[in-house]
Structures are given as structure tokens and as C-alpha cells.
Amino acid sequence: MSRLERWSKALISLPPAAYLILFFAVPSLMMLLASFRYTGEYGGLAPWYYIEDGGITLDLTLENWARLFESTIYLNLLVKSLTYALATTLICVLMAYPVALMIAGAHKRHRDLLLLLVILPFWSNFLVRIYAWMIIFSPQGALTMAANKLTGLLGLEPISFMFSPIAVIVCLVYVHLPFMILPLYANLEKHDTRLLDAAQDLGANRRQRFWLITWPQSLPGIYAGAVLVFIPSLGIFAIPDLLGGTNGIMIGNVIKQQFVEARDWPFGSVLSLVLTAITVLLVLLAARFGQPKGAGNA
Amino acid sequence: MHRSKALYGVAGLVYLFLYLPLVVVVVFSFNDSKLNAEWVGFTWKWYEKLFNNREMLTAAANSVIIATASALIATVLGTFAGVALHRFRQKWLSTLVLGPIAMPDILIGVSLLLMFILFNVTLGTVSIILAHVSFCIGFVALAVQSRMAGMDQSLIEAARDLGATPWQGFCKITLPLLMPGIIAGAMMAFTLSIDDFVITFFTAGVGSSTLPLEIYSMVKIAVTPEVNAVSTLLMLLTLVLITALSRFAPNALRS
């Protein structure tokens, strides 16, 4: 490499790299350090070292990490959050598949329009989409009224959708569905349709053609979509906050609570790092099994 | 391909699921009742109330200022990053640039909150912009990178053969060819910034509210149909931005 090339390489890479080191990498490292510090007297963080008698004493602790395992509260919360995220991902697969299949099979002229129709709701504001479900699930709303007419007839207890895990999962699915449809469509579109024709000639019925040909080929698309749905739904706090009530909270709510209300930053950092570890693990897994470019879908 | 009628039926239901909630919001923004429960009659009054709501208007102005500044900075840095990602394929750089896209928003939000407070950065418009730029760079970089990938390299070589310096080649050939990607990235950054709630929530201080933060506190405290009105207007704005985006860069939306 010539000197000129090396210089231009540095000049081009440096500005964005410097910015992201300062505003992405450094804060992440500070959170790692914060997880070993004591909580300050008025919340926040205590100093991580003291200067005494001319020497420096480190004042770090493993207490915050121990707290994670002290009771089952946080582990249960983690399991619950993972369950919600997994349920969301599975429902998204079920709902996305027919749509992606239809778009991939549609005439070229209609594909762009059908895709745009999937993306449009995704681009409308996140809170607006949550708010829409608050209206639909409201206790005075038509849905709850109708459901309770039915439960009344059957002699059952009246039900409430608002502040239930169902409301949280439905909204999680709603918000993340396009993230599953798009990579799945991108995958299905590339399938060689001659394989299906060949299978048909050889006597495979519709079900066999799907399970033996389309489904296995579409797995990378599903992995990519699963990462894009699973990771953001795991960390979310606004949806459980507005639709979940006390029983519907997820790990994101507790992280937010530790940083904003309790001001227990060290423990908030511990929970955030657990979430980071899960995220990194999932991204690495997906890079192995699916398309590594998946993360770029938006 | 051979597609059954049942498939179209199910897919149609999913589209219905995608649009019904939005339709409900728009319809109720014209409903003459304080409760979002049943239709009473048509009214414009929630829009009138909205345009007399000083806090809401200040927040909207704030959102536009923040989104414009974030988009401008992120576009410059993201363009550099996109070019670098395509040319040099350094793994550490792509991890750094694409990392914020893969991370859950809440983690970016709390870690920046932590850093801003430890470094005594006053939370406000500036801290929000700094945060927004860091998650927008990756999206701009992707738009620029995909444009680079589709570019005909022989044009650059031809320019070189005709005596252009690398700098001239970049300014006269590469940059104009990249423009659609850059514009698409800028618009994406603007939309992401104006819509962002989570990262803004953690990096905003007193008196630097944005529209999503206003909506959140309104919805959290008491549901009023004013929220329907502002939501409808936001949807309209998004529709305009998306239409413009699909005009400039048809492929940007599904990169």
C-alpha cells in the first residue's frame, strides 16, 4: 500500500470511527466499569478509587453482580422477557410467512407496492403504534365489550385485555412484524422455482413441496428475521410500560427503573450488560446460521 | 409459482392487522367524544386544541431542529463510513458502525446517559443530537455502501486514465454517483431521529422535550383525543417523507 493510500484510508475512516468510539464504545466500557462500582450516597456512582496517604486504592465490588443471583426475581424476569420475545418471534414467523410467500409469488409490477404497504406502518411513529393498541384494548372499547358479552353468556368472569401479557405480545408482534417479512421475502424471492416444478412433475403434493423444498431453503431468511425481531423486543420498555401493567413488565422496564427512578446505576449497568451479552450471543449465532447482513435491514 | 387462495386470504388478514390500528387512530382523531370508545360525531376540535397547545408546538419545533442537525452530521460521517466500509473492509470499523444498529435502543440510551452525567454534559438539545448521530451513522453508511457496491468502477479508472487526480475523480465522478444514496441516507436519518423515543428519553433533560416524549407523557398520564390528532399528523408527515424517499432511492427502503 502506498503512503498516499494509507493516508486516505486514515482520513476517510477516522472521522466516523472517532465519533463512534466516543459515543458508542466508550459509554459501553463505562457501563462495564460502573457495574463494579458502589452506588453513590445520593444514587448514581461512588468514586472507583481513593487517594489515601499518597497511594491509590481501588474501590470496586462484585456485589452488584451477586445481587443478580441473590433472589430468583431477576432471573425469573429474564426468563419471562426471553419468553415474551420468543413468543413474539414465533408469531411473527407464522404471520410473516404467508405475506412473504404472496409477495414473492406476485407479479413483478405489484411487488413494490405490496412491500411498501408492509413498510409504511413501520415508519409511522413507534408511540403512535403503541397508542393505537391502547385504544383497541381500552376497557370501554368495542373489542373488550364484545369479548365480555361472550364471556357473560358463557357465565365466565369478565376479561380485560388492557394491562395483560396478551396486550404486550400483540403489540410487540405489531411493531416488529415488518422486520420478519422483509428478510423472509428477500430470501424467498431468490428461490429457484424450477425446483418446485420438478417436484410437482415427480408427484410431490403441495404440502410436500413446501416442507421439503421451500421451508428448508428459507431458514436463513427466518434466522435473519428472528434476530431483528427477538433483540429489539427483548429490550423494549415502552410497550410493557403502557400496555402491560404491573404483571407485564420486562427486563427493559427494570433497567429504565434502575437508571431513572431508583438511580442505582451499578445494578442498572449489571442488567444492561446481561442484555448486551444476550444480544452479542444472538448476533454471533445468526451470523453463523443466517445471513450476517440481516442486521442492516430497516 | 403456484399459490392457493387460502394464502391470499391469510396474507390479506395480516395486512388488515397492520393497518387497522392506524385507521382507528385517524378515525378517532375526528371523534366528538373525550373517550376513545364509540363514535359520537365529526369534529375538528382536537386539531384546534393541538394548534393551541404551546408545549406540543415547542416539542415539535425541537424535534425538527434535532432531526435536522442529527441528519446533517450523521450524513457527513455516515458517507465517510460508507465509503470506508466498501473500500477497506475493516472488520473493526464495520463492528463500530453497525453495532449501534444491532444493539437494543435502551442500551445505547442508558450508556450515553451514564457517560453524559459522569462527564458533566448538560442534558438537553445538544446531548440528544450527539446521541441521535451515533445511531444514525450506521444507517447512512449502509445506504452509501450499497450505492458504492452498485457503482461501475471502470468510470473511475477511465477518469484516472484521462489524467484525473484521485481527489478530482472522487469529486467529479464518485460523489455525484453516490448522491442518491447520500440523500436517501440523510432522509432516513431525519426520519429515525424525529421518530426516536427510547434514546431521546434517556438523553433529554428538563425543557428539551421532543414530540415523541410529549406523546409518551400525555398517553401515560391521561389519554386525550389530542394524541389521536398529533398521531394522524405525524403519520401524514411520514407518508410524505416515505413518498419522497421512494422517489429519490427506490432501493433504500429495503436495503
HADDOCK unambig.tbl for C-alpha pairs under 7 A between the chains (distance, minus, plus):
assign (segid A and resid 12 and name CA) (segid B and resid 80 and name CA) 5.44 0.50 0.50
assign (segid A and resid 12 and name CA) (segid B and resid 84 and name CA) 6.12 0.50 0.50
assign (segid A and resid 13 and name CA) (segid B and resid 80 and name CA) 6.61 0.50 0.50
assign (segid A and resid 13 and name CA) (segid B and resid 81 and name CA) 6.19 0.50 0.50
assign (segid A and resid 13 and name CA) (segid B and resid 84 and name CA) 5.69 0.50 0.50
assign (segid A and resid 15 and name CA) (segid B and resid 77 and name CA) 6.42 0.50 0.50
assign (segid A and resid 16 and name CA) (segid B and resid 77 and name CA) 5.00 0.50 0.50
assign (segid A and resid 16 and name CA) (segid B and resid 78 and name CA) 6.76 0.50 0.50
assign (segid A and resid 16 and name CA) (segid B and resid 80 and name CA) 6.72 0.50 0.50
assign (segid A and resid 16 and name CA) (segid B and resid 81 and name CA) 5.83 0.50 0.50
assign (segid A and resid 17 and name CA) (segid B and resid 93 and name CA) 6.76 0.50 0.50
assign (segid A and resid 20 and name CA) (segid B and resid 96 and name CA) 6.47 0.50 0.50
assign (segid A and resid 20 and name CA) (segid B and resid 134 and name CA) 6.18 0.50 0.50
assign (segid A and resid 23 and name CA) (segid B and resid 134 and name CA) 6.30 0.50 0.50
assign (segid A and resid 24 and name CA) (segid B and resid 134 and name CA) 6.85 0.50 0.50
assign (segid A and resid 27 and name CA) (segid B and resid 111 and name CA) 5.05 0.50 0.50
assign (segid A and resid 27 and name CA) (segid B and resid 112 and name CA) 5.65 0.50 0.50
assign (segid A and resid 27 and name CA) (segid B and resid 115 and name CA) 5.52 0.50 0.50
assign (segid A and resid 28 and name CA) (segid B and resid 111 and name CA) 5.78 0.50 0.50
assign (segid A and resid 30 and name CA) (segid B and resid 115 and name CA) 6.99 0.50 0.50
assign (segid A and resid 31 and name CA) (segid B and resid 111 and name CA) 5.99 0.50 0.50
assign (segid A and resid 95 and name CA) (segid B and resid 14 and name CA) 6.54 0.50 0.50
assign (segid A and resid 98 and name CA) (segid B and resid 7 and name CA) 5.90 0.50 0.50
assign (segid A and resid 98 and name CA) (segid B and resid 10 and name CA) 6.60 0.50 0.50
assign (segid A and resid 98 and name CA) (segid B and resid 11 and name CA) 5.36 0.50 0.50
assign (segid A and resid 99 and name CA) (segid B and resid 11 and name CA) 4.68 0.50 0.50
assign (segid A and resid 102 and name CA) (segid B and resid 7 and name CA) 6.97 0.50 0.50
assign (segid A and resid 102 and name CA) (segid B and resid 8 and name CA) 6.68 0.50 0.50
assign (segid A and resid 105 and name CA) (segid B and resid 1 and name CA) 5.76 0.50 0.50
assign (segid A and resid 121 and name CA) (segid B and resid 18 and name CA) 6.63 0.50 0.50
assign (segid A and resid 121 and name CA) (segid B and resid 19 and name CA) 6.98 0.50 0.50
assign (segid A and resid 123 and name CA) (segid B and resid 238 and name CA) 6.66 0.50 0.50
assign (segid A and resid 124 and name CA) (segid B and resid 235 and name CA) 5.46 0.50 0.50
assign (segid A and resid 124 and name CA) (segid B and resid 238 and name CA) 6.10 0.50 0.50
assign (segid A and resid 125 and name CA) (segid B and resid 195 and name CA) 5.42 0.50 0.50
assign (segid A and resid 126 and name CA) (segid B and resid 195 and name CA) 6.99 0.50 0.50
assign (segid A and resid 127 and name CA) (segid B and resid 212 and name CA) 6.73 0.50 0.50
assign (segid A and resid 127 and name CA) (segid B and resid 216 and name CA) 6.94 0.50 0.50
assign (segid A and resid 128 and name CA) (segid B and resid 231 and name CA) 5.71 0.50 0.50
assign (segid A and resid 132 and name CA) (segid B and resid 21 and name CA) 5.16 0.50 0.50
assign (segid A and resid 132 and name CA) (segid B and resid 22 and name CA) 6.42 0.50 0.50
assign (segid A and resid 132 and name CA) (segid B and resid 24 and name CA) 6.88 0.50 0.50
assign (segid A and resid 132 and name CA) (segid B and resid 25 and name CA) 5.80 0.50 0.50
assign (segid A and resid 133 and name CA) (segid B and resid 21 and name CA) 6.48 0.50 0.50
assign (segid A and resid 135 and name CA) (segid B and resid 36 and name CA) 6.21 0.50 0.50
assign (segid A and resid 140 and name CA) (segid B and resid 37 and name CA) 5.47 0.50 0.50
assign (segid A and resid 141 and name CA) (segid B and resid 37 and name CA) 4.64 0.50 0.50
assign (segid A and resid 142 and name CA) (segid B and resid 37 and name CA) 6.82 0.50 0.50
assign (segid A and resid 174 and name CA) (segid B and resid 18 and name CA) 6.91 0.50 0.50
assign (segid A and resid 193 and name CA) (segid B and resid 1 and name CA) 6.70 0.50 0.50
assign (segid A and resid 231 and name CA) (segid B and resid 104 and name CA) 6.45 0.50 0.50
assign (segid A and resid 232 and name CA) (segid B and resid 104 and name CA) 5.20 0.50 0.50
assign (segid A and resid 235 and name CA) (segid B and resid 104 and name CA) 5.67 0.50 0.50
assign (segid A and resid 235 and name CA) (segid B and resid 106 and name CA) 6.41 0.50 0.50
assign (segid A and resid 242 and name CA) (segid B and resid 220 and name CA) 6.82 0.50 0.50
assign (segid A and resid 272 and name CA) (segid B and resid 107 and name CA) 6.25 0.50 0.50
assign (segid A and resid 279 and name CA) (segid B and resid 103 and name CA) 6.91 0.50 0.50
assign (segid A and resid 295 and name CA) (segid B and resid 101 and name CA) 6.94 0.50 0.50
assign (segid A and resid 295 and name CA) (segid B and resid 102 and name CA) 5.83 0.50 0.50
assign (segid A and resid 297 and name CA) (segid B and resid 254 and name CA) 6.93 0.50 0.50
assign (segid A and resid 297 and name CA) (segid B and resid 255 and name CA) 6.23 0.50 0.50
assign (segid A and resid 298 and name CA) (segid B and resid 254 and name CA) 6.99 0.50 0.50
